[in-house]
Amino acid sequence: MATTILYVIGNLDVGGAERHLVQVLPRLAERLECRPVIYTISYKGKLAPVLERAGIQVIEPFCATTLRNLPAALAKSIVLVSSVNTFCFLLLRLRPAIVHFFLPEAYLLGGICSLVFGNRIRIVSRRSLNCYQLKHPFFARVERWLHPRMNAVLGNSKAVIKELREEGVKEDRLGLLYNGIDHALFNDLPARSSVRQNLGINERVLLMVCVANLIPYKGHADLIHALGGIRAELPDDWAIAMVGLDSGLGAELRAMAKRQGVAKHILWLGERSDVISIYAASEIGVLCSHQEGFSNSVLEGMAAGAAMVVTDVGGNAEAVLNGECGLVVPAHDPSALGRAILTLVRDSDMRRRIACAGQLRVAEKFSLDSCVIQYAGLYRALLSDPGCVVQEAIDAASDGNEVSTNE
């Protein structure tokens, strides 16, 4: 019987960790001959059907749909009880060999519950910096209590690993496992001209794109101020596509763009399923976050051939080597961001060189196949020896020396 691996996450709405699982799990199931099952502790989410079509079971709490229709104050506590009960039931029924938690909410709820049900292997993936802990010091203490009870604590950037180390995670439990990009997604993209036509812009327009949900820490305000600061030096025909879900900041950003004199150049596209095509039709990609773990959006922009400008937070500078395959600027600095954008606008040769170098770096360093191989190697090593050195297991898989097991 195939080994069951239970993945626990808040939901499968569109986000970096959620999209990561959607890409990784079908391939991992084939490579490891395992049975991945996903438990979403609130509700399934928009991406669940993608995994279900691939034959991967997605389970939500008992009566999740009904509970969501209750008044918010009442639903919150009832959903929590339902989530705990469902998760405990799944641990007993599925008897997973491995339980893998993604993101803080799943870690806090699932990590505590899983300790009650035997000696299964427990893994947590931290995919952001720990800024969220500042608002929730009690939960931060719970996470630190859980860390030594995990067989593996994974980060997706050196910056995340550094914070986990500072939180007291032992070196032999730590593992750096980068995100991976599925290069097949970049084959047979629509023609650049047709993408631009659908956006309502022509070939002469210098197009930039920022892919990030409209939430404060993504730095859209910095970007609008940066563009306002350089607008007199930009060509007449330029536009920037703002792609991302409006989480309540849209009206404020639109007003800000009007005050900065750049409103007519901004395309507010909302949430899109054709992000890669928009990147491929653009000259410059921008990510100006104040915090990140490791951004899939940056990798997608590089792989699609956009010259990237990113802020020096999280793993951005690990993906984008400054001056070689993109430009890296300080966070919270609209002036530096504007100067970097203007540099690429003015120098088309540099833009093309950086874009080509970015595509090559993603292909060599951040492939989905490599990511899946590392997951599989780590799982095999832990199944063979739950106390194995995590980073050594990941590195061995990368080198083709992963542990074999009959699990």
Backbone hydrogen bonds, N-H to C=O, Kabsch-Sander energy under -0.5 kcal/mol:
donor,donor_aa,acceptor,acceptor_aa,energy
3,T,33,E,-0.6
5,I,3,T,-0.5
5,I,35,R,-1.9
6,L,4,T,-0.5
6,L,98,I,-2.7
7,Y,5,I,-0.6
7,Y,37,V,-3.3
8,V,100,H,-2.6
9,I,39,Y,-2.1
12,L,44,K,-2.3
19,R,15,G,-2.9
20,H,16,G,-2.0
21,L,17,A,-2.1
22,V,18,E,-2.0
23,Q,19,R,-1.9
24,V,20,H,-2.5
25,L,21,L,-2.4
27,R,23,Q,-0.6
28,L,24,V,-2.5
29,A,25,L,-2.6
30,E,26,P,-1.2
31,R,27,R,-2.5
32,L,28,L,-2.9
33,E,29,A,-0.8
34,C,29,A,-0.7
35,R,3,T,-3.6
37,V,5,I,-2.5
38,I,57,Q,-2.7
39,Y,7,Y,-3.5
40,T,38,I,-0.5
40,T,59,I,-2.6
41,I,9,I,-2.0
41,I,39,Y,-0.6
42,S,10,G,-2.0
43,Y,10,G,-0.8
47,L,12,L,-2.9
48,A,45,G,-1.2
50,V,47,L,-0.9
51,L,47,L,-1.2
52,E,48,A,-2.5
53,R,49,P,-2.3
54,A,50,V,-0.8
55,G,52,E,-1.5
56,I,51,L,-2.4
57,Q,36,P,-0.6
57,Q,55,G,-0.5
59,I,38,I,-3.2
62,F,82,S,-0.5
64,A,61,P,-1.7
67,L,63,C,-2.6
68,R,64,A,-1.7
69,N,65,T,-0.6
69,N,66,T,-1.1
70,L,67,L,-1.5
74,L,71,P,-0.6
75,A,71,P,-3.1
76,K,72,A,-2.1
77,S,73,A,-0.7
78,I,74,L,-1.6
79,V,75,A,-3.3
80,L,76,K,-1.7
81,V,77,S,-1.9
82,S,78,I,-2.7
83,S,79,V,-3.0
84,V,80,L,-2.3
85,N,81,V,-2.4
86,T,82,S,-2.7
87,F,83,S,-2.4
88,C,84,V,-2.5
89,F,85,N,-2.3
90,L,86,T,-2.3
91,L,87,F,-2.3
92,L,88,C,-1.8
93,R,89,F,-2.6
94,L,90,L,-3.1
95,R,90,L,-0.7
95,R,91,L,-1.0
97,A,4,T,-1.9
98,I,4,T,-1.3
99,V,121,I,-2.7
100,H,6,L,-2.9
101,F,99,V,-0.5
101,F,123,I,-3.1
102,F,8,V,-2.7
103,L,125,S,-1.5
107,Y,103,L,-2.0
108,L,104,P,-2.9
109,L,105,E,-2.2
110,G,106,A,-2.4
111,G,106,A,-0.6
111,G,107,Y,-1.9
112,I,108,L,-1.1
113,C,109,L,-1.8
114,S,110,G,-2.7
115,L,111,G,-1.0
115,L,112,I,-0.6
116,V,113,C,-1.4
117,F,114,S,-1.0
120,R,118,G,-0.7
121,I,97,A,-2.3
123,I,99,V,-2.6
124,V,152,A,-1.9
125,S,101,F,-2.8
126,R,124,V,-0.6
126,R,154,L,-3.1
127,R,125,S,-0.6
132,Y,129,L,-0.6
133,Q,130,N,-1.7
134,L,131,C,-1.7
135,K,132,Y,-0.8
136,H,132,Y,-0.6
140,A,136,H,-1.9
141,R,137,P,-1.8
142,V,138,F,-1.9
143,E,139,F,-2.5
144,R,140,A,-2.1
145,W,141,R,-1.7
146,L,142,V,-2.1
147,H,143,E,-2.3
149,R,146,L,-2.2
150,M,147,H,-1.9
151,N,122,R,-2.4
152,A,122,R,-1.4
153,V,173,R,-2.7
154,L,124,V,-3.2
155,G,175,G,-2.3
156,N,126,R,-0.8
161,I,157,S,-2.2
162,K,158,K,-2.4
163,E,159,A,-1.6
164,L,160,V,-2.3
165,R,161,I,-2.5
166,E,162,K,-2.0
167,E,163,E,-1.4
168,G,165,R,-1.5
169,V,164,L,-2.0
173,R,170,K,-1.5
174,L,170,K,-0.8
174,L,171,E,-0.7
175,G,153,V,-1.7
177,L,155,G,-2.5
177,L,175,G,-0.6
181,I,366,F,-2.4
183,H,181,I,-1.0
185,L,182,D,-1.7
186,F,183,H,-1.4
187,N,184,A,-1.5
189,L,186,F,-0.5
195,V,191,A,-2.1
196,R,192,R,-2.4
197,Q,193,S,-2.2
198,N,194,S,-2.2
199,L,195,V,-1.3
200,G,196,R,-0.8
200,G,197,Q,-0.9
201,I,196,R,-2.6
205,V,202,N,-1.1
206,L,237,D,-2.5
207,L,205,V,-0.8
208,M,239,A,-2.7
209,V,284,I,-1.7
210,C,241,A,-2.8
211,V,286,V,-0.5
212,A,210,C,-0.7
212,A,243,V,-2.5
214,L,245,L,-2.6
215,I,213,N,-2.1
218,K,215,I,-2.0
219,G,216,P,-1.9
223,L,219,G,-1.9
224,I,220,H,-2.6
225,H,221,A,-2.3
226,A,222,D,-2.5
227,L,223,L,-2.7
228,G,224,I,-2.3
229,G,225,H,-2.0
230,I,226,A,-1.1
231,R,227,L,-0.7
233,E,230,I,-1.8
234,L,230,I,-0.8
234,L,231,R,-0.7
238,W,236,D,-1.2
239,A,206,L,-2.3
240,I,265,H,-2.4
241,A,208,M,-2.7
242,M,240,I,-0.6
242,M,267,L,-3.2
243,V,210,C,-2.8
243,V,241,A,-0.8
244,G,242,M,-0.5
244,G,270,G,-1.4
247,S,214,L,-0.9
247,S,245,L,-0.9
249,L,214,L,-0.7
253,L,249,L,-2.2
254,R,250,G,-2.5
255,A,251,A,-2.1
256,M,252,E,-2.0
257,A,253,L,-2.5
258,K,254,R,-1.9
259,R,255,A,-2.1
260,Q,256,M,-2.0
261,G,258,K,-1.0
262,V,257,A,-2.3
263,A,257,A,-0.9
265,H,262,V,-1.6
266,I,263,A,-1.5
267,L,240,I,-2.8
268,W,266,I,-0.7
269,L,242,M,-2.2
269,L,267,L,-1.1
270,G,242,M,-0.8
278,I,274,D,-1.9
279,Y,275,V,-2.5
280,A,276,I,-2.5
281,A,277,S,-1.3
282,S,279,Y,-1.7
283,E,207,L,-2.6
284,I,207,L,-1.5
285,G,307,A,-2.3
286,V,209,V,-2.7
287,L,309,V,-2.4
288,C,218,K,-0.5
290,H,217,Y,-3.4
291,Q,217,Y,-0.7
294,F,127,R,-0.6
296,N,294,F,-0.5
299,L,295,S,-1.3
300,E,296,N,-2.7
301,G,297,S,-2.4
302,M,298,V,-2.4
303,A,299,L,-2.9
304,A,300,E,-1.9
305,G,301,G,-0.6
305,G,302,M,-1.2
306,A,301,G,-2.4
307,A,283,E,-2.3
308,M,306,A,-0.6
309,V,285,G,-2.6
310,V,327,L,-2.7
311,T,287,L,-1.4
312,D,329,V,-2.4
313,V,311,T,-2.1
315,G,293,G,-1.9
316,N,313,V,-2.2
318,E,315,G,-1.0
319,A,315,G,-1.5
320,V,316,N,-3.1
321,L,319,A,-0.8
322,N,320,V,-0.7
323,G,326,G,-3.0
324,E,321,L,-2.1
325,C,321,L,-2.3
327,L,308,M,-2.5
329,V,310,V,-2.5
333,D,330,P,-0.7
337,L,333,D,-2.3
338,G,334,P,-2.8
339,R,335,S,-2.3
340,A,336,A,-2.2
341,I,337,L,-2.3
342,L,338,G,-2.6
343,T,339,R,-2.2
344,L,340,A,-1.7
345,V,341,I,-2.3
346,R,342,L,-2.4
347,D,343,T,-1.5
348,S,346,R,-0.8
351,R,347,D,-2.0
352,R,348,S,-2.3
353,R,349,D,-2.5
354,I,350,M,-2.8
355,A,351,R,-2.2
356,C,352,R,-2.4
357,A,353,R,-2.3
358,G,354,I,-2.3
359,Q,355,A,-2.0
360,L,356,C,-2.0
361,R,357,A,-2.2
362,V,358,G,-2.2
363,A,359,Q,-2.0
364,E,360,L,-2.0
365,K,361,R,-2.6
366,F,361,R,-0.5
366,F,362,V,-1.9
368,L,181,I,-2.4
371,C,367,S,-1.8
372,V,368,L,-2.7
373,I,369,D,-2.4
374,Q,370,S,-2.0
375,Y,371,C,-2.2
376,A,372,V,-2.7
377,G,373,I,-2.5
378,L,374,Q,-2.4
379,Y,375,Y,-2.7
380,R,376,A,-2.5
381,A,377,G,-2.2
382,L,378,L,-2.5
383,L,379,Y,-2.5
384,S,380,R,-1.9
385,D,381,A,-2.8
388,C,385,D,-2.3
390,V,172,D,-2.6
390,V,388,C,-0.6
391,Q,174,L,-0.8
393,A,389,V,-1.9
394,I,390,V,-2.1
395,D,391,Q,-2.7
396,A,392,E,-2.4
397,A,393,A,-1.8
398,S,394,I,-1.9
399,D,395,D,-1.8
400,G,397,A,-1.1
401,N,396,A,-3.6
